[in-house]
Amino acid sequence: MTHSEEIMTTPGIYDEGLPKTAANFAVMTPLTFIERAASVYPNRPAVVHGDVRRTWSETYARTRRLASALAARGIGVGDTVAVMLPNTPEMVEAHFGVPMTGAVLNALNTRLDAATLAFMLTHGEAKAVLVDREFSDVMRRALESVPQKLLVIDVDDSQYAGAGERIGEIEYEALLASGDPAYEWTPPSDEWNAICLNYTSGTTGNPKGVVYHHRGAYTNAVSNILEWDMPAHAVYLWTLPMFHCNGWCFPWTIAARAGVNVCLRRIDAKTVFDLIRNEGVTHYCGAPIVQNMLVNAPDELKAGIAQKVNAMVAGAAPPAAMIEGMERMGFQLTHVYGLTEVYGPATVCAHQAEWSELDIGERARLNARQGVRYHLQDAVTVRDPDTMQLVPPDGETIGEIMFRGNIAMKGYLKNAAATEEAFRGGWFHTGDLAVAYPDGYVRIKDRSKDIIISGGENISSIEVEDVLYRHPAVLAVAVVAKPDARWGETPCAFVELKTGVHVSGEELIAHCKQHLAGFKVPRAIEFCELPKTSTGKIQKFELRKRAGSVTAIDV
């Protein structure tokens, strides 16, 4: 098969008198999944959240109410609706109700600072925002810097007992009460229409807005089912934040299977195991930090789980200890890989039956690979980024992982240059350096972008460096990833001070806390003269070698 950068068609005998009509063609949109679930399984459970128990017919009616109420307030095709929500029923509903109006859902990272949130709301031209009371203070401060007027909707979750004021014009339940449960939404006119906007950290400048289309959301949602052989009515625990790549498209996946969304505001081992046991959870996703937390939890918390539990892990490759620990619990671990630009996971380390006979070390080596393409992704390859030639599948020659297919973003919002560069040569360039193996599996060896992945979240090293450079004592700084048993990686800052100036690591940490979200703050500071090339470029590869021996600071 050959490809060109633009898809061209030539009319022929199989086009004459064979038109595309409403009878033989419909756009692909994941919104159809909830309509089917409510129609075929109206009384099956859809959402569990504390004492809240809702069926698919009830959930569908609530999403239609949401769409109706937003439409009545002027929200329509191409508008942006932001949400600042944890993994609650309202977050599930927003994944359907917002795009039912033709609007675009922008799920905001609840860990971000006010300045970053303000940029996203402004850049995305949000017209409305749903705000959980827990995040009302940071959102209030963010809105002070947003030029446009937003409709602010408070979400007062019954499972939240903490502080936080209402800052909006209307509360979510009151908004829904004003909507029509029989609202007649229509699919998008084109499956290429945007469905979601997700911001991702880059190595320079402001976050980039990744735009998803209905076709991609549909195909990745279905691929999730195929990779896991997910049965009907699966019970899914929301350990993965829905703000992260729209929960890897699982809100739509669960609707497609008429499964159960077991919501979870905050993760701790006891709550997770209690929900797995009491609700009969069969599937969940999470970063390595989540899996490690469960593996290392006290044995008494794990008792009484009779069903098979399927776990999906992304980010750092699962080590032997994690695989072994999961097996002892009776959990089946699946390793996936992807980026925000490919809707979350777009490759899977597909398990081969013969691997089960191997020792744990060899199984870990095989499972550490990022794997092969998702079912409905067209291709994943490792290529020389300059020549665009495939690297030999020898497990040694390094190239860049590249994707092509339906599970790829439309592009970066308001950034044509970055979009063109990302799709250079007809492939999406990940920036991740990898090797290919004779069996077709790929494995990451390094990162060409200076991105630190901490607890499943991307941190731009340059963003952290920019903050440290603002301190008057700092002459030069370089931030690299430091291995961390809990988070996978954390930022480690190597700092060169100005002559005759003194400052402590604790003071620099405090400075960073004033300007960065907590998870971006360096956990280790090392004072030194930075290694540089003859032209003055800092040699980060030398600093990465040192990072493993640097003592972390308690932040």
C-alpha positions as CSV (number, residue, x, y, z in Angstrom):
1,M,0.0,0.0,0.0
2,T,1.3,3.5,-0.8
3,H,0.3,6.7,0.8
4,S,0.4,10.4,-0.1
5,E,0.2,13.3,2.2
6,E,-3.2,14.2,0.7
7,I,-5.8,11.5,0.0
8,M,-6.8,11.6,-3.7
9,T,-9.6,9.7,-5.4
10,T,-10.3,9.1,-9.1
11,P,-13.9,8.4,-10.1
12,G,-14.4,5.0,-11.8
13,I,-17.1,2.5,-12.6
14,Y,-17.6,1.8,-8.9
15,D,-18.6,5.4,-8.3
16,E,-21.0,5.9,-11.1
17,G,-24.6,5.6,-9.9
18,L,-23.4,4.6,-6.5
19,P,-23.8,7.7,-4.4
20,K,-23.1,8.2,-0.7
21,T,-26.5,8.7,0.9
22,A,-28.1,8.7,4.4
23,A,-29.1,5.1,3.7
24,N,-25.6,3.8,3.3
25,F,-23.3,6.2,5.1
26,A,-23.2,7.8,8.6
27,V,-20.5,9.8,10.2
28,M,-18.6,8.0,13.0
29,T,-19.1,9.7,16.3
30,P,-18.8,8.1,19.8
31,L,-22.0,9.9,20.8
32,T,-23.9,7.1,19.1
33,F,-22.6,4.7,21.8
34,I,-24.6,6.2,24.6
35,E,-27.8,6.3,22.5
36,R,-27.4,2.6,21.8
37,A,-26.6,1.8,25.4
38,A,-29.7,3.6,26.7
39,S,-31.9,2.0,24.0
40,V,-30.7,-1.6,24.3
41,Y,-29.8,-1.7,28.0
42,P,-31.9,1.1,29.6
43,N,-31.9,-0.5,33.0
44,R,-28.3,-1.6,33.2
45,P,-26.1,0.3,35.6
46,A,-24.0,3.1,34.0
47,V,-22.6,5.2,36.9
48,V,-21.6,4.4,40.5
49,H,-20.5,7.2,42.7
50,G,-20.9,6.8,46.5
51,D,-24.6,6.4,47.0
52,V,-25.4,7.5,43.4
53,R,-26.5,4.7,41.2
54,R,-27.7,5.6,37.7
55,T,-28.8,3.5,34.7
56,W,-27.9,4.1,31.1
57,S,-31.4,5.5,30.4
58,E,-31.0,8.0,33.3
59,T,-27.5,8.9,32.3
60,Y,-28.5,9.5,28.7
61,A,-31.4,11.7,29.8
62,R,-29.0,13.8,31.9
63,T,-26.5,14.2,29.0
64,R,-29.4,15.4,26.8
65,R,-30.5,17.8,29.5
66,L,-27.0,19.2,29.7
67,A,-26.9,19.6,25.9
68,S,-30.3,21.3,25.9
69,A,-29.4,23.7,28.7
70,L,-26.1,24.7,27.1
71,A,-27.8,25.2,23.7
72,A,-30.4,27.4,25.3
73,R,-27.6,29.6,26.6
74,G,-26.0,30.0,23.2
75,I,-23.5,27.2,23.1
76,G,-23.3,25.6,19.7
77,V,-21.1,24.2,16.9
78,G,-17.5,25.1,17.2
79,D,-17.8,26.7,20.7
80,T,-15.5,25.5,23.5
81,V,-16.8,24.3,26.8
82,A,-14.1,23.8,29.5
83,V,-14.5,21.5,32.5
84,M,-12.5,21.6,35.7
85,L,-13.7,18.3,37.2
86,P,-12.4,15.2,38.9
87,N,-13.6,11.7,38.0
88,T,-17.2,12.3,38.9
89,P,-20.5,11.5,37.1
90,E,-20.6,15.1,35.8
91,M,-17.3,14.5,34.0
92,V,-18.7,11.4,32.3
93,E,-21.8,13.3,31.3
94,A,-19.8,16.2,29.8
95,H,-18.1,13.8,27.4
96,F,-21.5,13.4,25.7
97,G,-23.6,16.4,26.6
98,V,-21.1,19.0,25.4
99,P,-20.4,17.5,21.9
100,M,-24.2,16.8,21.5
101,T,-24.5,20.6,21.0
102,G,-21.7,20.6,18.4
103,A,-19.4,22.2,20.9
104,V,-15.9,21.1,21.8
105,L,-15.0,19.7,25.2
106,N,-11.8,21.1,26.9
107,A,-11.1,18.9,29.9
108,L,-8.6,20.9,32.1
109,N,-5.9,19.3,34.2
110,T,-7.0,19.8,37.8
111,R,-3.4,20.0,39.0
112,L,-2.5,23.1,37.0
113,D,-1.9,26.6,38.3
114,A,-4.1,29.7,37.7
115,A,-1.8,31.3,35.1
116,T,-1.7,28.1,32.9
117,L,-5.5,27.6,33.2
118,A,-6.0,31.3,32.2
119,F,-3.9,30.7,29.1
120,M,-5.9,27.6,28.1
121,L,-9.3,29.3,28.6
122,T,-8.1,32.3,26.6
123,H,-6.4,30.4,23.8
124,G,-9.3,28.0,23.5
125,E,-11.8,30.8,23.5
126,A,-13.9,29.0,26.1
127,K,-17.5,30.2,26.3
128,A,-18.4,28.2,29.4
129,V,-16.7,26.3,32.2
130,L,-17.9,23.7,34.7
131,V,-16.1,23.9,38.0
132,D,-16.0,21.4,40.8
133,R,-16.1,23.2,44.2
134,E,-12.7,21.8,45.1
135,F,-11.1,23.8,42.4
136,S,-13.1,27.0,42.7
137,D,-10.3,29.1,44.2
138,V,-7.7,28.4,41.5
139,M,-10.4,28.8,38.8
140,R,-11.6,32.1,40.3
141,R,-8.0,33.4,40.1
142,A,-7.6,32.1,36.5
143,L,-10.8,33.8,35.4
144,E,-9.5,37.1,36.6
145,S,-7.0,37.0,33.7
146,V,-9.3,35.7,31.0
147,P,-10.5,38.5,28.6
148,Q,-13.8,37.0,27.5
149,K,-16.9,36.5,29.6
150,L,-17.6,32.9,30.5
151,L,-20.7,31.1,31.7
152,V,-19.4,29.6,35.0
153,I,-21.3,26.5,36.2
154,D,-20.7,25.2,39.7
155,V,-20.6,21.4,40.3
156,D,-21.3,20.6,43.9
157,D,-20.4,16.9,44.2
158,S,-22.0,15.1,47.2
159,Q,-18.9,13.1,47.7
160,Y,-16.7,16.2,48.4
161,A,-16.7,17.4,52.0
162,G,-13.8,19.9,51.7
163,A,-13.7,23.6,51.4
164,G,-14.5,25.7,48.3
165,E,-17.1,28.3,47.4
166,R,-19.4,28.4,44.5
167,I,-18.2,31.0,42.0
168,G,-20.7,30.5,39.1
169,E,-24.0,31.8,37.9
170,I,-25.8,28.5,38.2
171,E,-25.3,25.1,39.9
172,Y,-25.0,22.0,37.7
173,E,-28.2,20.3,38.9
174,A,-30.2,23.5,38.4
175,L,-28.7,23.8,34.9
176,L,-29.8,20.2,34.1
177,A,-33.3,20.9,35.5
178,S,-33.7,23.6,32.9
179,G,-32.8,21.2,30.1
180,D,-34.9,18.8,28.0
181,P,-34.3,15.1,28.7
182,A,-35.7,14.4,25.2
183,Y,-33.4,17.0,23.5
184,E,-33.0,16.0,19.8
185,W,-29.3,16.2,19.3
186,T,-27.8,15.6,15.9
187,P,-24.5,13.9,14.9
188,P,-21.8,16.2,13.5
189,S,-22.2,17.1,9.8
190,D,-18.7,15.7,9.3
191,E,-16.8,13.2,11.4
192,W,-13.7,15.4,10.9
193,N,-15.4,18.0,13.1
194,A,-13.7,18.7,16.4
195,I,-15.0,16.9,19.5
196,C,-12.3,17.7,22.1
197,L,-9.4,20.1,22.9
198,N,-6.6,18.9,25.1
199,Y,-3.6,20.9,26.1
200,T,-0.2,19.2,26.2
201,S,3.1,20.4,27.6
202,G,5.7,21.2,25.0
203,T,9.4,21.8,25.4
204,T,9.1,25.5,24.7
205,G,6.6,28.2,25.1
206,N,2.9,27.8,26.1
207,P,1.0,24.5,26.0
208,K,-0.2,23.4,22.6
209,G,-3.9,22.7,22.1
210,V,-4.4,19.2,20.6
211,V,-7.7,19.0,18.7
212,Y,-9.5,15.6,18.4
213,H,-12.1,14.7,15.8
214,H,-15.2,12.5,16.1
215,R,-13.7,9.8,13.9
216,G,-10.6,9.5,16.0
217,A,-12.5,9.4,19.3
218,Y,-14.8,6.7,17.8
219,T,-11.9,4.6,16.5
220,N,-9.8,4.7,19.6
221,A,-12.8,4.0,21.8
222,V,-13.5,0.8,19.8
223,S,-9.8,-0.1,19.7
224,N,-9.7,0.0,23.5
225,I,-12.4,-2.7,23.4
226,L,-10.4,-4.8,20.9
227,E,-7.0,-4.5,22.7
228,W,-8.6,-5.8,26.0
229,D,-11.3,-8.1,24.5
230,M,-13.5,-6.1,26.8
231,P,-16.9,-7.9,27.3
232,A,-20.3,-6.2,27.5
233,H,-21.1,-4.7,30.8
234,A,-17.5,-4.5,32.0
235,V,-17.1,-2.6,35.3
236,Y,-14.5,0.1,34.9
237,L,-12.9,2.0,37.8
238,W,-11.8,5.6,37.0
239,T,-8.3,5.6,38.5
240,L,-7.1,7.4,35.3
241,P,-8.0,11.1,35.2
242,M,-10.6,11.9,32.6
243,F,-8.8,15.1,31.9
244,H,-5.8,13.1,30.6
245,C,-6.5,12.5,26.9
246,N,-10.2,12.3,27.7
247,G,-9.4,9.3,29.9
248,W,-7.7,7.6,26.9
249,C,-11.2,7.7,25.3
250,F,-12.7,5.3,27.9
251,P,-15.8,7.4,28.6
252,W,-16.9,6.5,25.1
253,T,-15.5,2.9,25.4
254,I,-17.6,2.1,28.4
255,A,-20.7,3.5,26.8
256,A,-20.0,1.3,23.7
257,R,-20.0,-1.8,26.0
258,A,-22.9,-0.5,28.2
259,G,-20.5,-1.0,31.1
260,V,-20.3,0.6,34.5
261,N,-18.4,3.8,35.3
262,V,-17.2,3.5,38.9
263,C,-16.2,7.1,39.7
264,L,-13.4,8.0,42.0
265,R,-12.5,11.5,43.2
266,R,-9.2,10.7,44.7
267,I,-6.9,7.7,44.6
268,D,-5.8,5.7,47.7
269,A,-5.1,2.0,47.9
270,K,-7.8,1.2,50.4
271,T,-10.5,2.9,48.4
272,V,-9.4,1.3,45.2
273,F,-9.4,-2.2,46.6
274,D,-12.7,-1.6,48.3
275,L,-14.3,-0.5,45.1
276,I,-12.7,-3.4,43.1
277,R,-14.1,-5.9,45.7
278,N,-17.5,-4.3,46.4
279,E,-18.4,-3.1,42.9
280,G,-16.9,-6.1,41.0
281,V,-14.5,-4.0,39.0
282,T,-13.1,-5.8,36.0
283,H,-10.9,-3.1,34.3
284,Y,-9.0,0.0,35.2
285,C,-6.1,2.1,33.8
286,G,-3.3,4.0,35.4
287,A,0.2,5.3,35.3
288,P,3.0,3.2,36.9
289,I,2.7,5.1,40.2
290,V,-0.9,3.8,40.5
291,Q,0.1,0.2,39.8
292,N,3.1,0.4,42.2
293,M,0.8,1.8,44.9
294,L,-1.5,-1.2,44.6
295,V,1.3,-3.8,44.4
296,N,2.9,-2.4,47.5
297,A,-0.3,-2.1,49.5
298,P,-0.8,-4.2,52.6
299,D,-2.0,-7.7,51.9
300,E,-5.1,-7.3,54.0
301,L,-6.4,-4.6,51.6
302,K,-6.2,-7.0,48.7
303,A,-8.2,-9.9,50.3
304,G,-11.5,-11.1,48.9
305,I,-11.2,-10.1,45.3
306,A,-12.5,-13.1,43.3
307,Q,-12.9,-11.8,39.8
308,K,-10.2,-11.3,37.1
309,V,-9.0,-7.7,37.0
310,N,-7.5,-6.3,33.9
311,A,-5.1,-3.4,34.4
312,M,-3.7,-1.1,31.7
313,V,-0.4,0.7,32.3
314,A,1.2,3.5,30.2
315,G,4.3,5.6,30.7
316,A,7.4,3.9,32.0
317,A,7.7,0.3,31.1
318,P,6.5,-2.1,33.8
319,P,9.4,-3.6,35.6
320,A,9.6,-7.3,36.7
321,A,8.6,-6.5,40.3
322,M,5.4,-4.8,39.0
323,I,4.5,-7.7,36.7
324,E,5.2,-10.2,39.4
325,G,3.2,-8.3,42.0
326,M,0.2,-8.0,39.6
327,E,0.3,-11.7,38.9
328,R,0.2,-12.4,42.7
329,M,-2.9,-10.3,43.0
330,G,-4.5,-12.0,40.0
331,F,-4.4,-8.9,37.9
332,Q,-3.6,-9.1,34.1
333,L,-1.4,-6.2,33.1
334,T,-1.4,-4.7,29.6
335,H,1.3,-2.2,28.6
336,V,0.3,0.6,26.1
337,Y,2.0,3.6,24.7
338,G,0.9,6.9,23.2
339,L,0.7,10.6,23.5
340,T,-2.0,13.3,23.7
341,E,-1.7,13.7,20.0
342,V,-2.8,10.1,19.4
343,Y,-5.8,10.1,21.8
344,G,-3.7,8.5,24.6
345,P,-2.7,4.9,23.8
346,A,-2.2,4.0,20.2
347,T,0.2,1.0,20.6
348,V,-0.1,-2.1,22.8
349,C,2.4,-4.7,23.9
350,A,0.2,-7.5,22.6
351,H,0.7,-10.5,24.7
352,Q,1.9,-13.7,23.0
353,A,0.8,-17.0,24.5
354,E,4.3,-18.4,24.6
355,W,5.5,-15.6,26.8
356,S,3.7,-17.2,29.7
357,E,6.2,-20.0,29.8
358,L,9.2,-17.7,30.2
359,D,10.8,-16.6,33.4
360,I,9.8,-13.3,35.0
361,G,12.9,-11.5,33.8
362,E,12.4,-12.4,30.1
363,R,8.6,-11.6,30.4
364,A,9.5,-8.2,31.8
365,R,11.9,-7.6,28.9
366,L,9.3,-8.4,26.4
367,N,6.5,-6.5,28.2
368,A,8.8,-3.4,28.5
369,R,8.4,-2.8,24.7
370,Q,5.8,-0.3,23.5
371,G,4.5,-2.9,21.2
372,V,2.5,-2.8,18.0
373,R,-0.2,-0.6,16.6
374,Y,-3.8,-0.4,18.0
375,H,-6.3,-2.4,15.9
376,L,-7.8,0.7,14.3
377,Q,-4.6,2.7,13.9
378,D,-3.1,2.5,10.4
379,A,0.6,2.2,11.3
380,V,3.4,2.8,13.8
381,T,6.9,2.7,12.5
382,V,10.4,3.7,13.6
383,R,12.1,6.0,11.0
384,D,15.1,8.2,10.6
385,P,13.5,11.6,11.2
386,D,15.8,13.3,8.6
387,T,15.6,10.8,5.7
388,M,12.2,9.3,6.7
389,Q,13.6,5.9,5.9
390,L,12.6,2.9,8.0
391,V,15.3,1.8,10.5
392,P,16.3,-1.9,10.2
393,P,14.3,-4.1,12.7
394,D,17.4,-5.1,14.6
395,G,16.6,-3.9,18.1
396,E,19.6,-1.6,17.9
397,T,19.3,1.1,15.3
398,I,17.6,4.2,16.8
399,G,15.0,6.2,15.0
400,E,11.9,8.2,15.9
401,I,8.5,6.5,16.6
402,M,5.9,7.8,14.1
403,F,2.2,7.2,13.7
404,R,-0.3,7.4,10.9
405,G,-4.0,6.8,10.8
406,N,-7.4,7.6,12.2
407,I,-6.1,7.8,15.7
408,A,-4.2,11.0,15.2
409,M,-5.2,14.6,16.1
410,K,-6.5,17.1,13.6
411,G,-3.6,19.3,14.7
412,Y,-2.6,22.0,17.1
413,L,-5.1,24.8,17.6
414,K,-4.0,28.1,16.1
415,N,-0.6,26.7,15.4
416,A,-0.3,25.8,11.7
417,A,3.5,25.7,11.8
418,A,3.6,23.2,14.6
419,T,1.0,21.1,12.9
420,E,2.9,21.0,9.7
421,E,6.1,20.0,11.4
422,A,4.3,17.3,13.5
423,F,2.9,15.7,10.3
424,R,6.1,16.2,8.2
425,G,6.5,13.5,5.5
426,G,2.9,12.2,6.0
427,W,3.6,10.8,9.5
428,F,3.0,12.1,13.0
429,H,6.4,12.6,14.7
430,T,6.3,11.7,18.4
431,G,9.8,13.0,19.3
432,D,10.4,9.7,21.1
433,L,13.5,7.8,20.0
434,A,13.1,4.0,19.7
435,V,14.2,0.8,18.0
436,A,12.3,-1.8,16.1
437,Y,12.5,-5.6,16.6
438,P,12.2,-8.4,14.0
439,D,8.7,-9.3,15.4
440,G,7.4,-5.8,14.6
441,Y,7.4,-4.5,18.2
442,V,9.0,-1.2,19.0
443,R,10.7,0.0,22.2
444,I,11.5,3.6,23.3
445,K,15.2,4.1,24.1
446,D,15.3,7.9,24.8
447,R,13.3,11.1,24.4
448,S,14.2,13.7,21.9
449,K,12.0,16.2,23.7
450,D,13.1,17.2,27.2
451,I,9.9,16.0,28.7
452,I,9.8,14.5,32.2
453,I,6.9,12.0,32.8
454,S,6.0,12.2,36.5
455,G,3.0,10.1,37.7
456,G,1.7,10.0,34.1
457,E,1.8,13.8,33.7
458,N,4.2,15.6,31.3
459,I,6.5,18.2,32.6
460,S,8.4,20.5,30.3
461,S,12.0,20.8,31.6
462,I,12.3,24.2,29.9
463,E,9.2,25.5,31.7
464,V,10.8,24.6,35.1
465,E,14.2,26.1,33.9
466,D,12.4,29.4,33.0
467,V,11.1,29.7,36.5
468,L,14.5,29.0,38.1
469,Y,16.1,31.5,35.8
470,R,13.8,34.2,37.3
471,H,15.6,33.8,40.7
472,P,18.3,36.5,41.0
473,A,20.9,34.1,42.3
474,V,20.8,31.7,39.3
475,L,23.3,32.1,36.5
476,A,22.5,28.9,34.6
477,V,20.2,25.9,35.1
478,A,19.3,22.6,33.5
479,V,16.5,20.4,34.5
480,V,16.5,16.6,33.7
481,A,14.5,13.6,34.8
482,K,15.5,11.9,38.1
483,P,14.4,8.3,38.5
484,D,11.8,8.0,41.3
485,A,10.4,4.8,42.8
486,R,7.0,6.3,43.3
487,W,6.5,8.8,40.5
488,G,8.6,7.1,37.8
489,E,10.4,10.4,37.2
490,T,10.7,13.8,38.9
491,P,12.4,17.0,37.9
492,C,16.0,17.4,39.1
493,A,17.6,20.8,38.7
494,F,21.3,21.4,38.3
495,V,22.0,25.0,39.2
496,E,25.0,27.2,38.6
497,L,25.0,30.3,40.9
498,K,26.2,33.8,40.1
499,T,29.7,34.6,41.6
500,G,29.5,35.6,45.2
501,V,25.8,34.8,45.6
502,H,24.5,32.1,47.9
503,V,21.1,30.5,48.0
504,S,19.9,27.2,49.5
505,G,18.1,24.4,47.7
506,E,15.1,24.9,50.0
507,E,14.9,28.6,48.9
508,L,14.9,27.7,45.2
509,I,12.2,25.1,45.9
510,A,10.0,27.7,47.6
511,H,10.6,30.0,44.6
512,C,9.4,27.3,42.2
513,K,6.3,26.7,44.3
514,Q,5.2,30.3,43.8
515,H,5.2,29.9,40.0
516,L,4.6,26.2,39.2
517,A,2.0,23.5,39.9
518,G,3.1,21.3,42.7
519,F,3.9,18.3,40.5
520,K,6.3,20.4,38.4
521,V,8.4,21.6,41.3
522,P,11.9,20.0,41.3
523,R,12.4,17.4,44.1
524,A,16.2,17.7,43.9
525,I,18.6,20.6,43.5
526,E,22.3,20.2,42.8
527,F,24.7,23.1,42.8
528,C,27.5,22.8,40.3
529,E,29.3,24.3,37.3
530,L,27.2,23.0,34.4
531,P,29.0,20.9,31.8
532,K,29.0,22.7,28.5
533,T,30.2,22.2,24.9
534,S,32.9,24.4,23.4
535,T,30.0,26.6,22.0
536,G,28.5,26.9,25.5
537,K,25.6,24.5,25.1
538,I,24.7,22.7,28.3
539,Q,25.4,18.9,28.0
540,K,22.2,17.5,29.4
541,F,23.3,13.9,28.7
542,E,26.1,14.3,31.3
543,L,23.6,15.6,33.8
544,R,21.2,12.7,33.2
545,K,24.1,10.4,34.2
546,R,24.4,12.3,37.5
547,A,20.7,12.6,38.3
548,G,20.4,9.1,39.8
549,S,22.9,9.9,42.5
550,V,21.5,13.2,43.6
551,T,19.7,13.3,46.9
552,A,16.1,14.5,46.7
553,I,14.7,17.3,48.8
554,D,11.5,16.8,50.8
555,V,9.0,19.2,49.1
